[in-house]
């Protein structure tokens, strides 16, 4: 939760926080009214006769609680969705705060690995991209640590946030795959590409806001995971009344049959 608050504070320095709040409110209202219409349409099924007074009260409680829960979880889901949209919409703004050392370090690391002029004739396209993804992501992490240790203000806070997200093993695994896909799509290498073509392509990519692209993917994956968690939690809570209503229908039908 502290990570989200940190990003909210950072994003507020570049954009109007009203966008996040309004996005959350709109999503919450949509979810609330959608759930309200649904429970009203299914009221005969939800309010099926129960044998115990407590269960009858519980059935009416569903009519009130379910729309409120849907609105609450919809608001949280909408908030994170608004954050993701803001990140993608203001990538160029965030790029202005990217440390230039990343491009230099990443290109030097790739050159050193492949032999000064990217001697890759013996490697397949998959091996080139996979190896480059590992190197670039390692440089990305080391750049964040360097930035965190020697920078204050917005850049330091941004580095701290991204480094904190990077510590998650799940995020790290997704990030390696995401960086591979990013390199695969951006490089556009074909099998048998010459050393010069590979080196030129890597140089252009590394110097073309690659750091920001990786950071955007990283935060997007993190927020997307939070959205999934919200959705799964709501579905688990929703399973309780669903099971109870189904069982109530089953008992009611048995009583009618008898």
C-alpha positions as a Python dict, from the first residue, in 0.01 Angstrom:
ca = {
    (1, 'X'): (0, 0, 0),
    (2, 'X'): (291, 236, 77),
    (3, 'X'): (418, 178, -278),
    (4, 'X'): (85, 301, -418),
    (5, 'X'): (92, 610, -195),
    (6, 'X'): (446, 686, -312),
    (7, 'X'): (346, 659, -676),
    (8, 'X'): (38, 873, -610),
    (9, 'X'): (262, 1143, -467),
    (10, 'X'): (501, 1119, -762),
    (11, 'X'): (225, 1120, -1021),
    (12, 'X'): (73, 1423, -849),
    (13, 'X'): (388, 1619, -934),
    (14, 'X'): (331, 1561, -1306),
    (15, 'X'): (-46, 1543, -1342),
    (16, 'X'): (-368, 1641, -1168),
    (17, 'X'): (-459, 1383, -898),
    (18, 'X'): (-823, 1463, -973),
    (19, 'X'): (-792, 1225, -1269),
    (20, 'X'): (-719, 932, -1039),
    (21, 'X'): (-998, 1021, -799),
    (22, 'X'): (-1252, 1081, -1075),
    (23, 'X'): (-1156, 753, -1244),
    (24, 'X'): (-1204, 567, -919),
    (25, 'X'): (-1540, 733, -849),
    (26, 'X'): (-1672, 667, -1199),
    (27, 'X'): (-1568, 300, -1186),
    (28, 'X'): (-1719, 264, -840),
    (29, 'X'): (-2051, 415, -949),
    (30, 'X'): (-2066, 196, -1260),
    (31, 'X'): (-1999, -116, -1053),
    (32, 'X'): (-2252, -8, -787),
    (33, 'X'): (-2538, 54, -1030),
    (34, 'X'): (-2458, -255, -1235),
    (35, 'X'): (-2474, -468, -919),
    (36, 'X'): (-2788, -287, -801),
    (37, 'X'): (-2968, -355, -1129),
    (38, 'X'): (-2852, -717, -1117),
    (39, 'X'): (-2975, -785, -763),
    (40, 'X'): (-3308, -615, -838),
    (41, 'X'): (-3349, -826, -1150),
    (42, 'X'): (-3266, -1141, -953),
    (43, 'X'): (-3454, -1048, -635),
    (44, 'X'): (-3695, -1341, -667),
    (45, 'X'): (-3402, -1580, -673),
    (46, 'X'): (-3210, -1405, -396),
    (47, 'X'): (-3518, -1372, -169),
    (48, 'X'): (-3628, -1732, -209),
    (49, 'X'): (-3809, -1846, 112),
    (50, 'X'): (-3578, -1958, 393),
    (51, 'X'): (-3661, -2177, 691),
    (52, 'X'): (-3486, -1962, 950),
    (53, 'X'): (-3545, -1594, 1030),
    (54, 'X'): (-3173, -1520, 1039),
    (55, 'X'): (-3137, -1652, 684),
    (56, 'X'): (-3429, -1435, 570),
    (57, 'X'): (-3255, -1128, 716),
    (58, 'X'): (-2934, -1238, 546),
    (59, 'X'): (-3113, -1258, 210),
    (60, 'X'): (-3231, -897, 239),
    (61, 'X'): (-2882, -800, 350),
    (62, 'X'): (-2750, -932, 19),
    (63, 'X'): (-2970, -680, -163),
    (64, 'X'): (-2793, -393, 14),
    (65, 'X'): (-2443, -529, 72),
    (66, 'X'): (-2367, -664, -274),
    (67, 'X'): (-2406, -330, -459),
    (68, 'X'): (-2205, -154, -188),
    (69, 'X'): (-1927, -413, -209),
    (70, 'X'): (-1929, -393, -587),
    (71, 'X'): (-1899, -14, -567),
    (72, 'X'): (-1613, -35, -317),
    (73, 'X'): (-1409, -287, -514),
    (74, 'X'): (-1497, -113, -840),
    (75, 'X'): (-1362, 212, -699),
    (76, 'X'): (-1032, 47, -601),
    (77, 'X'): (-1005, -126, -939),
    (78, 'X'): (-1078, 202, -1119),
    (79, 'X'): (-815, 386, -918),
    (80, 'X'): (-539, 148, -1027),
    (81, 'X'): (-672, 148, -1382),
    (82, 'X'): (-646, 528, -1385),
    (83, 'X'): (-289, 505, -1261),
    (84, 'X'): (-199, 269, -1546),
    (85, 'X'): (-354, 503, -1803),
    (86, 'X'): (-168, 799, -1653),
    (87, 'X'): (167, 620, -1676),
    (88, 'X'): (120, 543, -2045),
    (89, 'X'): (-14, 890, -2124),
    (90, 'X'): (278, 1073, -1959),
    (91, 'X'): (571, 852, -2058),
    (92, 'X'): (747, 1147, -2224),
    (93, 'X'): (715, 1353, -1907),
    (94, 'X'): (869, 1079, -1695),
    (95, 'X'): (1144, 1033, -1957),
    (96, 'X'): (1280, 1379, -1871),
    (97, 'X'): (1381, 1243, -1530),
    (98, 'X'): (1562, 935, -1661),
    (99, 'X'): (1932, 921, -1567),
    (100, 'X'): (2152, 942, -1883),
    (101, 'X'): (2395, 696, -1725),
    (102, 'X'): (2157, 410, -1811),
    (103, 'X'): (2201, 442, -2187),
    (104, 'X'): (2579, 459, -2158),
    (105, 'X'): (2605, 167, -1916),
    (106, 'X'): (2361, -53, -2106),
    (107, 'X'): (2534, -6, -2440),
    (108, 'X'): (2878, -65, -2287),
    (109, 'X'): (2753, -382, -2118),
    (110, 'X'): (2604, -516, -2442),
    (111, 'X'): (2920, -426, -2638),
    (112, 'X'): (3140, -590, -2377),
    (113, 'X'): (2932, -906, -2374),
    (114, 'X'): (2923, -945, -2750),
    (115, 'X'): (3285, -845, -2808),
    (116, 'X'): (3322, -473, -2872),
    (117, 'X'): (3125, -464, -3195),
    (118, 'X'): (2851, -707, -3102),
    (119, 'X'): (3010, -1020, -3252),
    (120, 'X'): (2694, -1224, -3276),
    (121, 'X'): (2740, -1422, -3596),
    (122, 'X'): (2742, -1748, -3402),
    (123, 'X'): (2424, -1668, -3205),
    (124, 'X'): (2065, -1713, -3312),
    (125, 'X'): (1821, -1421, -3297),
    (126, 'X'): (1658, -1574, -2990),
    (127, 'X'): (1994, -1604, -2813),
    (128, 'X'): (2088, -1245, -2899),
    (129, 'X'): (1763, -1104, -2766),
    (130, 'X'): (1751, -1327, -2457),
    (131, 'X'): (2109, -1245, -2360),
    (132, 'X'): (2058, -876, -2426),
    (133, 'X'): (1740, -879, -2214),
    (134, 'X'): (1932, -1020, -1917),
    (135, 'X'): (2213, -767, -1955),
    (136, 'X'): (1981, -469, -2001),
    (137, 'X'): (1765, -564, -1703),
    (138, 'X'): (2073, -607, -1481),
    (139, 'X'): (2198, -263, -1586),
    (140, 'X'): (1848, -127, -1520),
    (141, 'X'): (1861, -256, -1162),
    (142, 'X'): (2213, -130, -1098),
    (143, 'X'): (2121, 211, -1240),
    (144, 'X'): (1827, 233, -1001),
    (145, 'X'): (2054, 152, -705),
    (146, 'X'): (2307, 411, -818),
    (147, 'X'): (2034, 669, -866),
    (148, 'X'): (1888, 592, -525),
    (149, 'X'): (2221, 637, -351),
    (150, 'X'): (2322, 968, -510),
    (151, 'X'): (2002, 1154, -598),
    (152, 'X'): (1742, 1338, -397),
    (153, 'X'): (1401, 1477, -490),
    (154, 'X'): (1178, 1339, -765),
    (155, 'X'): (1447, 1125, -930),
    (156, 'X'): (1544, 966, -600),
    (157, 'X'): (1183, 892, -510),
    (158, 'X'): (1117, 743, -853),
    (159, 'X'): (1425, 521, -829),
    (160, 'X'): (1323, 409, -481),
    (161, 'X'): (971, 319, -600),
    (162, 'X'): (1092, 122, -903),
    (163, 'X'): (1360, -57, -700),
    (164, 'X'): (1104, -152, -436),
    (165, 'X'): (878, -305, -702),
    (166, 'X'): (1178, -489, -853),
    (167, 'X'): (1236, -681, -530),
    (168, 'X'): (930, -896, -593),
    (169, 'X'): (1034, -1228, -751),
    (170, 'X'): (706, -1247, -941),
    (171, 'X'): (758, -901, -1087),
    (172, 'X'): (1122, -981, -1171),
    (173, 'X'): (1016, -1292, -1363),
    (174, 'X'): (750, -1104, -1557),
    (175, 'X'): (995, -821, -1623),
    (176, 'X'): (1251, -1048, -1786),
    (177, 'X'): (984, -1178, -2021),
    (178, 'X'): (855, -825, -2083),
    (179, 'X'): (1203, -691, -2163),
    (180, 'X'): (1257, -985, -2400),
    (181, 'X'): (929, -907, -2579),
    (182, 'X'): (1016, -537, -2591),
    (183, 'X'): (1354, -607, -2748),
    (184, 'X'): (1204, -860, -2987),
    (185, 'X'): (941, -614, -3110),
    (186, 'X'): (1168, -309, -3122),
    (187, 'X'): (1482, -467, -3268),
    (188, 'X'): (1307, -652, -3547),
    (189, 'X'): (1614, -870, -3607),
    (190, 'X'): (1611, -1152, -3856),
    (191, 'X'): (1825, -1464, -3851),
    (192, 'X'): (2166, -1407, -4007),
    (193, 'X'): (2176, -1033, -3936),
    (194, 'X'): (2524, -885, -3966),
    (195, 'X'): (2723, -761, -3669),
    (196, 'X'): (2688, -401, -3788),
    (197, 'X'): (2308, -424, -3817),
    (198, 'X'): (2275, -578, -3470),
    (199, 'X'): (2507, -322, -3312),
    (200, 'X'): (2330, -28, -3476),
    (201, 'X'): (1987, -158, -3378),
    (202, 'X'): (2091, -211, -3019),
    (203, 'X'): (2247, 136, -3001),
    (204, 'X'): (1933, 307, -3130),
    (205, 'X'): (1712, 109, -2894),
    (206, 'X'): (1921, 167, -2584),
    (207, 'X'): (1936, 541, -2652),
    (208, 'X'): (1564, 562, -2731),
    (209, 'X'): (1408, 584, -2384),
    (210, 'X'): (1455, 212, -2322),
    (211, 'X'): (1486, 282, -1948),
    (212, 'X'): (1144, 450, -1942),
    (213, 'X'): (987, 174, -2149),
    (214, 'X'): (1111, -87, -1902),
    (215, 'X'): (994, 120, -1604),
    (216, 'X'): (650, 168, -1760),
    (217, 'X'): (616, -206, -1818),
    (218, 'X'): (734, -275, -1463),
    (219, 'X'): (485, -45, -1292),
    (220, 'X'): (209, -152, -1531),
    (221, 'X'): (265, -518, -1440),
    (222, 'X'): (264, -430, -1071),
    (223, 'X'): (-63, -236, -1091),
    (224, 'X'): (-221, -500, -1314),
    (225, 'X'): (-141, -758, -1045),
    (226, 'X'): (-317, -540, -786),
    (227, 'X'): (-621, -515, -1013),
    (228, 'X'): (-633, -893, -1047),
    (229, 'X'): (-606, -926, -670),
    (230, 'X'): (-902, -691, -622),
    (231, 'X'): (-1110, -882, -874),
    (232, 'X'): (-1026, -1222, -723),
    (233, 'X'): (-1105, -1097, -371),
    (234, 'X'): (-1445, -968, -483),
    (235, 'X'): (-1524, -1296, -659),
    (236, 'X'): (-1430, -1493, -348),
    (237, 'X'): (-1661, -1277, -136),
    (238, 'X'): (-1933, -1309, -399),
    (239, 'X'): (-1905, -1688, -380),
    (240, 'X'): (-2048, -1686, -24),
    (241, 'X'): (-2396, -1549, -109),
    (242, 'X'): (-2394, -1748, -433),
    (243, 'X'): (-2347, -2075, -247),
    (244, 'X'): (-2604, -1979, 17),
    (245, 'X'): (-2868, -1877, -240),
    (246, 'X'): (-2808, -2194, -440),
    (247, 'X'): (-2850, -2406, -127),
    (248, 'X'): (-3165, -2212, -32),
    (249, 'X'): (-3314, -2285, -375),
    (250, 'X'): (-3227, -2651, -337),
    (251, 'X'): (-3400, -2676, 2),
    (252, 'X'): (-3701, -2478, -120),
    (253, 'X'): (-3750, -2709, -417),
    (254, 'X'): (-3726, -3014, -191),
    (255, 'X'): (-3992, -2871, 42),
    (256, 'X'): (-4224, -2806, -254),
    (257, 'X'): (-4165, -3157, -385),
    (258, 'X'): (-4255, -3306, -48),
}
